[in-house]
Amino acid sequence: MNDPLWIWQQPNWPHFSWQADALAPLLRACSQAQGRLLGMLGAVGNDTEVQSSLDAMLQNIVTSSAIEGEQLNVGSVRSSLARRLGLNEEGRITLRSEGLAELLLDATRGYQQPLDLQRLFTWHGWLFPSDDHLLARPLRIGMLRGEEPMQVVSGRLDRPTVHFEAPPRAGLEAQLNDFLAWFESSRSDASLDPFLRAGIAHFWFVTLHPFDDGNGRLTRAITDLALAQGEQQAIRFYAMSASILDDRAGYYRILEASQKGTPDITAWLQWFLATLLKSLEQALARIDRVLVKARFWQAHRSQALSAEQIKVLNRLLDGGERGFENGISAAQYQSVAKVSKATATRHLSDLVEKGCLARLPGGGRSTRYHLNVTARSSD
């Protein structure tokens, strides 16, 4: 008899196992990062909290679709999310953006509600609005896939490479019901770390592949739901889908290897936890910038600054690719602020005098200035 090719053909499927010692360092790191993130959020104001949550959720939706090769209208999705969060942001709203916003918010705000088959069907309907012109082929929307084999393939039509084949349609309802029963009962399993539960849920559901299309996006929504249940809070400040997109090739590689392996899914869980840690650390850096910015403006609230000076300081405070991490020169100030060379030099000297900026070593045309963040201690 041939050895099983797919994990779901193993006799002990879906009784997963893992090497706890190999996962312990990553679990500790994730728990510590999560604790720091939740602690930092207590220091930001409500408006900042809502805006940060909006940014994270927008990033999650856009990148989850990008993993599947779909480019969304970011403005439409942002408007749909903002409206539901009570923010007034202009933008063209579409059925597509409305459905995606509804799905993520239901998965996170509704974290206390049980996940059942009808809820999954509703999510699937939100993924594929009935008049969606993007659909390349007819789909069974809001129902399980048909009888034909469900395969993930690449390569030539006459010689395709089969990366994965899902369990057959016969018996799929029973397998899906087993998953949903485990997902509900495991919420109260004190012996199962919530991060591991999220990783197992992700792997189990995507391996079942119960729908014609949208399985990856629904899998990541279930992951968001599991993480929200673990944290016992609806507001999301990190986007795991963004970190998955950053290593999209690695994501598919570890899935394929694990789906052809045994129910010991240690390697998958290591990848999952490392990716989760990356998303938590990115959120920590983003919130830290928000706090630095708030403290900076609190320290300089009494300073009389021009609109151009405020614009440049905000660019420096926002950091990132557009934030002049190596300091800003007079020429760059001139370009950002849209002022003359003489005005740029005068503005920079004024900002140094007021303690907003400090000169970096060097002189002449190479003189650069960076934020004087030590001034924040005076608030």
N, C-alpha and C positions, 0 to 999 in steps of 0.2 A: 504494500500500500504506500502511495506517495505521501511524503510529509506535507502538512498543511502549508499552503502558499500565503494565506491571509490570516491575520490574527483572529478574526471572527470564526475561523475554521478550527481553531485550537479547542481541545476538549474542555478546558477550564475557562473559556471565554464566557462572560466578561469579568471574571474574578481577577482583578488586577493586583499586582504586587510591585514592590519597589524596595530599594536598599536605603533604609532610613539614614544610615551614617553618611552616605554620599550626598544626601539632600540637606542634612542638618545645617551646614554653613550658609547655604543659600536661603533657607527658611529663616534663619536668624537675621541675616542681612535684610531680607524683605520686611520682616517684622519691625526691625529698628528703623528702617526708612519710612515705613508706614506710620510709626509712632511719631517720628520727627515731623512728618508732613501734617498729620492731624494736630500736633502741638503748635506748629507755625500758623496754621489756619485760625487758631484762636486769637492771633495778634492782628489779623487783617479786619478791616471794616466790612459791613454787610454788602455794600455796593461792590467792593473789590472782590468779595467772595463770589457773588453772583456772576460777575464778569469773568473771573478765573474759571468758574464752572462752565460757563458758556463756551469759552475758548477750548477747554479740554473736551467737551462733548462734541463740538464742531470738528475738532481734530480727529476724534474717534470715528465719527460717521464718514468723513471724507476719506480717511486712510483705510477704513474697513472695505469701502468700495474700491479703492485704488489697488488693494491686494488682489482683487478679482479683475483688475484691468479696466474698471469703469471710472471715468473722470466726472465728478459731479459739479454742478453749478454751486460754488461755495457761498455766494451771496444769497441764493435762494434758501439753502439749508440754514445759514446763519439767521435769516429773517424768521424762518419757521421756529427755530429754537428760541430766539429772542422773544417772540410773541408769547410763547408758553412760559417763559421765565419772567414775564412782566416787564421786559425791556422794550423801549420804543426805538426800533431800528427799521429804516426804510429798506425795501427790497422786494423783488418779484418773487412771490410764493407760488410753487407748483405742487401738483398732486404728489410728485415724486419726493420733493423736499418735505412736504407735510407728513407723508408716510414714514420716512426715515426718522424724522424728529419724534413722531409718535412712538415708534418702535423703541428708540433708545430711552426715552423718558419713561415708557411703561416698564422697561427692563430694570431701570434704576430706581425711579420713584416708587414703583410697585414692587419693591424687593420683598415686602412681607407677604405678598400674594403667592399662592402656590402656582407652580408651572405645570399646566396640564395640556392635553392635546388640543383643546379648543383655543387656548392662549397661543400655542404655537401656530395654529392655522390663522389666527388673527394677525400675528406678526408676519406670516408669509404673505398675507393679503396686503399689508402695508408696504412690504418690499416691492410688490408688483401691482401698482394701480391698474385697474381694468382697462383703461384707455392708454396705457403706456406704449408709446410708439417705438420705444427702444427694444421691445421684445423681438428677437430674431426668429423665434419659433413659438408655436402655441405651448403654453405651460398649464399644468394642472395647478391652479392657484388655490391655496387654502385646502389642499388635500395631499395625501401621500402620493409618491411617484408610482408609475405604471409597472407593468410586468417585465418590460425589456431590461436587460442588464444595465446597471449603473456603473460606468467606468470612467476613470480619469486617464486620458490618453494624450500622447503627443507624437510628433513625427509624421511620416508619410501615411496617406490613407490606405495604401496597399500593404504597408508594413508598420503598423502603429506600435508604439511602446506603451504598454499598459502599466501605469504607475500605481493604480489602485482599482480594486473592484469592491463595491459595497455588498453587504449581505443581500441575498435574493429577496424579491418582493414577498414571497410566501413566508409568513412568520414575522414580517417587519413590524406589524402592530404590536405583537407580543414583546418583541425586543425593545421597541420604543416605550411601551408601558413599563417594562422593567427599568429602563433608564429613568423615566419620570418618577417612578416609585422610589428609586434610590436617591434621586436628586432631592426629593422632599424629606425622606427619612434621615438623610445624612446631615441635614441642617442642624440637627440636635445631637450629632455624634461627637462627643467631646474628645474622642480619641483621634479624630481626623482633623488635621490642620486645615483651616479654611482656604489657604493658598493651594494646598494639595487637592482639595475638593474641587476648586476652580479648574485646575489643570486636568484632573481626571474627567470632569464634565466636558471640557473642551475636546479632549481626545475621543471620548466615548461617543459623543453626539456626531462629530464630524466623520467618524468611522461608520456609523449607521447610515449617514447620508440619506435621510428619509424623503427628501423632496427632489423634484425635477431640477430645480435651480435654487440658488440662494442659501445653500447649506453652510457655506463658509461664513457668511454674514450673520446667519442665525446662530451659528456656533459662537461667534464672538459676542453676540448679544447675550447668550446664556452665560458666557464667561463674565461679562459685566454684571449680570444679575447675581452670579455666585459671589463675586468680589464685594458687591454692595451688601449682600446678606452677611458676609463675613465681617464687614466693618460696621454693620448695623446703621448705615446712613445712606441716604439717597444721593447726596451731592457728590459728584465725581470731579476730581482734580487732576487725574492723570489719564492718559489715553493709551491703553495697552496696544490697540490696533496700530498706532503710529510706530511703536517699537517693533511690532511684527513686520510692518512694511519695510522698516529699515533693514531687516534681514529676511526679506521675502524668500530668497533662494534657500536660506537655511531652514526656514519654516517648512517649506514643502519637502526638503530633503529629510528632515527629522521625522516628519509625518510619514513619508513613504517608508523609511527604514523601520519605524515602530509598527506600522500597519502590516509589515511583512515579518514581524518578530513575534516574540512570545508575550504573554500577559505581564511579564516584568517590564514595566514602562519607565524604569529609572531614567534612561537617557532622554526620553521625551520630557519628563518632569524637570530634569536639570535644565533643559533648553527653555522650558516654560518659565521656570522661576528666575533664570538669568534675564530673560526678556522682561518679565514683570519688574524685576529690580531696576532695570534700565529705565523703564517708564516712570517708576517712583522717583528715581534720582533726577530725571529731567523735570519732573513736577517740582521737586525740592528747589532746583536751581531757578525755576520760573517764579515760584512764590518768594524766594529769597530776593530776587530782583524787585518784586513788587514791594516788599518790606523796606528794602534799601531806598527805593524811590519815595515811599511814604515818609520815612524818617528824614530823608534829605530835604523834602519840601517843608516838613514841619520845622526843621532847623532854620530854614531860610524864608519862613513865611512873612517876615517883616521887611525883607529886602525889596527895594524898588528895582524891578528888572523889566527890560523891554520884551516885547512879544518874540523878537528874534532870539534873544538870550534864552528865554524859556523853551523855545522850540529846540535849540541845540542841546540844552541841558537834558531835555527829555529823551533825545536821541541817544545821548551818552548813558543815561540811566536805563534805557530799555535794553541796551546791550545787544548781543546776538550779532548776526552778520552785518547789520547796519549800524552797529553801536560804537565803532571806532575803539576797539579794545586796546589799541596801542596809543591811545590819546588822539587828540584832534589838533591839526595845524591851523594857522591863520587862513591858508588857502581853502582848506576843507570847511572851516567856519563860514567863509565867504560864500562857498557854493551852497551849503545847506541853508543858511540864513537869507541868501539872496541880497547881500549888502556889498558895498564897495570894500576894497582892500583896507582903506584907512579906517572905515567903520568897524571892520572885523577886528583889526588890531586894537582899536579903542575898547570894543566890547569885551575882548579877552582880558585886557588889562584890568577892566572894571570888575570882571568876574573873579579874577585872582585877588584883587583888593577886598572884595566882599567875602572871600573865603569859599566861594563855590567851586573854583578850580585851583589847581596847583600846577606850576611849571615843572615839566620833566627835565632831566639833565640834557644839556645841548643848548645851542644858541643860534642866532641868525634865522635863516629861512627854515632850518630844521627844528626850531623850537616847537614843542608839542605840549599840550595841556591835558590833564586828566582830572576826573572828579575828585574833589577833596571830601571823600566820604567820612573822614574822621570828624568833620563838622557836625555829623549827625548826633554826636554825644551831647550836644547842647540843647536837645529838645526836651 
